[in-house]
Amino acid sequence: MTWDPHLAREHVGLRLARSRDKNDERLRLRTENASHTSTPKKSHACGLDVLHKTKPWVTFCDVPPLVEPAPNWDRLFEFAVGQEGHFTTKQAAEAGYSPQLLLKYLKNRRVTRVRRGVYRMVHFPAGEHEDLATLWLWSEKEGVFSHETALMLHNLSDALPRKVNLTLPTDWAKRRLRVPKGVLLHHGDVPKGERVELGAVPVTNVLRTLLDCVEAHVSPEFIEVAARQARARGLLDKDDVKAIRSRWRAA
C-alpha cells in the first residue's frame, strides 16, 4: 500500500477530535460534581451555612436561649400558705427561685432551712402542726398521717404517741429512704375516701384510723375508748363499730 498524505492528515484529525470530546466530557463531569458538593442545601429550620475544612458545608441553627422565669414571691407565698409557711426546693424553682437565690435569702434571713429540701418563710405566723407539715413535704406530699398520730389529730386520744406514724404508698416500700428521726413508717394505699384534711396535712379518717390501730395491735382498751368517743361524737355509726370489732376478732 502506498502512503497517502491526505489520508494520514484525516486520520490524525479524527484522533484529535475524539481526544477533545473526551476531555470536554471529563470537564463537564467535574463541573457537575463540584456544583453538587459545593452548593449548600438550604434548611427550613436553619439559616446559616458555613464552609468547613473537612466537611463541604456545615449548617448552624439559631437556637433560642432558655428563659428562666422571674422570681415571683406571690407564687411562692401561695405554696407556703397551705403548708404552714413551708415550701420545697422544687416549689421554689416553679416560682422562679434558683438555689443560688435561695442561698441569698437564707443569708438575708428571709427564709430558714428546716430540713433538706424544705424551707420556711421567717415572717409567716407559727402553725399548730409545723413539724407534721415538714414531714409531709419530706414525703413529697404522698404520706398520710395514721394510727396513733391520727387518733391524736382527731382528738380521740390524750396520749402523745412516742413516734409520728406516717403511712406511705405501697410502692414506696421498695425505696431506700433516710427516715427522719422520731418517725415510724407504714406502707399501704389510702384512697381519698379514707382520708381527711386536718389543717395543712392529710390524715386517715376515723374508721380507717381505728382499723389500722387494730392491725398494728394497739392496746384493745385504747381502741375501745377511742371508738366509744367517736361514736358519741357522731364520727362512727353502728356499722363502723361492727367492722372494727370484726377486725378486732380476726386480728
Secondary structure, DSSP 8 states (H G I E B T S, - for coil): ----HHHHHHHHHHHHHHHHHHHHHHHHHHHHHHHHHHS----SS--EEEE-SSSSEEEE------------HHHHHHHHHTTTTEEEHHHHHHTT--HHHHHHHHHTTSEEEEETTEEEETTS---TTHHHHHHHHHTTT--EE-HHHHHHHTT---S--SSEEEEE-GGGGGS-----TTEEEEE----GGGEEEETTEEEE-HHHHHHHHHHTT--HHHHHHHHHHHHHTTSS-HHHHHHHHHHHHH-
